[in-house]
Amino acid sequence: MTDITLSSSSQSAAPEFLPLDVKTLPLSNRHLIEASAGTGKTFNITRIAIKVLLVKKISITQLLIVTFTKAATQELRARIAQTLQEFIVMLEGEPSAWDELLTHIFENEPDITAESSLKRLKMAVFEMDEAAIFTINSFCGRMLTQSSFLTHQPFDQAIIDDSESIYIEVLQDWFLQQQSNPEMRSALHDMGLETPIKYFETYKNILLSTLPVDFPTQASLAILAQYSGQLIFDSLVQQRTVFAKILQPHVPQIQTYFDTKKKDIVVDDVLDWCNAFEFSDISATLSVMMHGTAIKGYVKTLGVNDPDVLIDSFKGFHDLVKKRFANNTKRFSELAENIESITLIADSLNTIQTLASKEKRRNGVLDHSDTVSLFSQQIVAGNAQLINSIQMQYPIALIDEFQDTDADQYAIFQHVYPINDPRFMLLMIGDPKQAIYGFRGGDVFTYLKAVKDAKHHWSMDTNYRSTASVVNGYNALFYGLEIPNHRIDDMQKWAGSRAKQQTSISHDNATSVIAQPTPEHGLFDYGIQYNWILATPKAKANNTPLLDSMSQSGTHFFALSANQVDPEHPVAKDKFTAIKLMSQWVAQEVQRLITSVRLGDRLVAPADIAILVNNRAQGQIIKKVFAVSGLNSVILSDRTSIFASNQATNMYRFLNGVLNYNQDRAFKALLGTDLFGLERQSLSTIEDDPNAIDANKLKAFDLLQRWQRDGVMAMLTFVLKTHFKIYGHGDDAERIISNYMQLAEILNEVERTNSLVTMTVTFLYEKLAQQNDADSYCQRLESDDALIKIVTIHGSKGLEYPIVFVPFDSFGKEKLISDSNKFCTYYDKETQTKRHFLGRVPHIEAQQIEQLSRETIRLLYVAITRAAHRCYLGYQDIHHFSNSAIHYVLSQVAVPLQLNTNEYMQQLAAHEPNTFAYHDVPSQINVPRMEFTEDPTLLSALTYDGKTQSQWQVYSYTKLLKQNVQVDLNEKSHGDDKAAASLNVNKSVSDEIRFTLTKGAGAGELLHKILEKSDFTEAFDEDVVKQEFKTHLVNDSEHADAVIEWLNEIVRTPLHNPHHNASFSLQQLTQRQTLREPQFYFPLENTSIGTLTHLLATHRGMAVSIASVQRQLQGMMQGFIDLIFTVDGKYYVADYKSTHLGNALSDYSHDALLNDIQSHQYDLQYLIYTWVLHKMLSQHIKDYDPQIHLGGVYYFYLRGMSPNAPPNNGVYYRHITQQDIAALNTAFACETGPQEHRL
């Protein structure tokens, strides 16, 4: 936390962007590609990937691709895989059918052949599951885990999606501690933070972010007030100058008037203030001099011809000054009053963030913001080993959706990929016009900084998604084209000529492009230029033209004008009535579209239409209007909690009513649910019918007995089959039933851990209270795809729809920053950083408002560019329209043309009818209900006659040796192994816990889990041990203390270090020296049981046989390694064995261990583990040499380990030789050489 500092910043000229051509794209240095909406960004990304693989000759696992959503990673993975297959087919065919990219590569890279390229692309397909395509959060989390040795982070930290509960728990404890702190309690009261929840809700965005937090102090308050006042003062320079000229001739007479009145007023001070360059506060003087009575008094003494005009001038100027400074005065008065409280709150925020970080470390968890910030800190701090590790692993990085990045994220790539190092390439792709995630930390200013830092700048200027009419529509709007002074056709011709000229220009001579007919209006600000986008006949939408006899325009305005609405009409008085009216117009137009307009060779379908809204409230309104109109729609959201649905509320009323049917209130609520299934008309009379009440209570009692006997799932399934009744038209029947079944499954899971029916109801009640903060979300239905989509604009990003309605953008917010906000979040242009500021300082608030306003313009751009065939834009000039993006965009051109926005929209439609159309919205609309007939088409299943058996499998060590073993990728098998038969086993009875602890899988899991979770250098945690007993050996819990003593002996057991002829123990290994339970998997391509048999025979130096039903192995090898540790610069694989070999320590001699290992072929297991460690070290250690860095294998037979045992008892060690490494390379290496294996 710091108090605010002010400095200056500078601007530099914007670089020239040249058209992107993947064929000639240099594969080194730093690039920035500006990809406008619909210009084929993903298409070019896939081709860049192909070029990188072939020209740089790297694996798909070495090309790092980072984007910002899971959905985007899945799409990129699928598109790259598809493109790989397409290019493989090309290379297997005739050269005449090759993509021009392939031809260009072969012509310019003589050492690259079609044969080698085909082989490389096939390998890329094989490795596609391992392709390095991540979200930014998963990439940072992966790097922290994978590089734990280098980042000094714990190995076993889990990454969680939501850490809010941790902060709330910390706050609750902290609030209790403040009971003895009267100053803090007073500060919390003054700031309206009486409860932990209120505190968290108020400062959530600060607590969960890593942005710097500034706050005012008593010392800085005057500086802030002066700075803020100066800005307002400067904005009044014109009015001050005019008033000074009016005041100057009358100064002596006015001064005489006040002297006579014996008022301590110096009129020259006001005149000097008007002419000054530096702000000073003379509000007291102005209030006296400009008082209405005083003005009238001294104006009479001036002898002017028209005193009323002068009086109005004086009053008008004073009113203007008061109005401009009113908010400033109010804000600084509030700050001064609360300055001590704000300082305490600033300290508390820092304290709570620190406590939450400690709690997360204690729980072994990180949230996504932690992974980015911690990783960024390591990189920025210059962790050379970590940076080198990333560069070796990923020499080329491609960052998609770069406009959504933030400073921490950019810092990672900026430092890892130096700008002038030809060995590496950083390619950033984004569009600043689509930077709409400021509320999630996205920072368009970071993108703009990256533009300045990049060496190469490219643009994608042709839209391959939409028709020319749609493209030209949003071109005209966002370019700010002054129609009819300039025409769309002229701009198209200029843009086409400019593009042709630019194709022959390099970055070295990119200064002589032809000037545009008229400059763009700069609607996006911050130096973000709008380049006129070219339309093309190749656009996807042209394959299915929209045929509408009423209009072929791509952009349709529909407007509700204040001039046509009576001020007393409900539409004029109520915002939500106006939203409903606009929704009715949309419903009416949708009905027309799906009944009379064709898309290609068919009618427009509901699925072709998307309604883009600003929030769920707007979505709910239009959904209800659609339902009344007979139109089926669905609100699409990946984050809609199932507990926020009506069905969840009804489920609670139903279950609570069944449980408490003798309580009048609960019983009545039960009767009103659709699950109970009473006819609605009977509800009003049932209360007066005792027999009906008794009958329904008996029905409820029967349901309760069924619930208690069979469980909630069985009871609810019975209810849905026999009682449930659809109320209304039943348009959402599938969604309603789906939600009920999902809720039943959730409640069934709850009952599996707690069978008390009261706890089931309590669980549901608590989830209802959380609603959208809950962790279970509505399932998508296949039938949703056939409905009209209602999507938030944020949710629509990256999607496209044939027809888009944006009906509510003109309904701006009354205030962009709520009065309840106690801080500002803004990009400070002075310090060039994004930050928080505690308090509401006018000049800072103005920056935030201005930045939020610009983001709404970008949001509108995203909305309009989702349309492929047509976009409908709603407008109204009644409710807070002046704060809306669409009003700003239209008015920036309309005002200079001396038109209002409605007139300008009409002018656009009149002069460019091929692009724009205009519709008036009347003040009342009656939309008839549409009725749909069912499709009589009979459906039948196809017959599959292909082969269902696949040779590709996921293998583990266990599956190799056993028949029909299914591999669970998340299962860690630590069962207590059976000992090999031996004639020398000591069968005497011992009372030591190491020998008496229950044999079996439970014991193995218990010991492995405790060792996995424990810090060997510290005492074993009794709570951890007891918890693991409860989980794995609940009947042996009384032995917990004895097991702890045994474990202490295990970690103190001397371990011989053959490389230094010395000893060490597990107790000497710090957390940083160990890696616990790492999961691995790697591809098996040319491996067979024969090659594994040869591997094991080479290692043992004798003939062996592996009994396995598997012969040829195709697929992936996976597993978990118990422990990897490092000592004296060497790395070791270790495995814990809880095998019982006898009841005396002497039974765990080296020979006994070797016999057990070879009889169970554990040596094959540790060879696999060694191969994994070998590959990991080769990727993370520069100049890796297995003779230097690879220490060997330790197998710890826990029952035989003790400091009191003979030397090396219970510990099996095996050195890994160069011959072993060579055999491993033969057994597991891919054709193209060693590749990265995930760990």
Summary of the structure (lengths in Angstrom):
residues: 1239
radius of gyration: 36.7
end to end distance: 38.1
largest distance: 129.6
contacts: 3843
relative contact order: 0.08
helix: 53%
strand: 13%
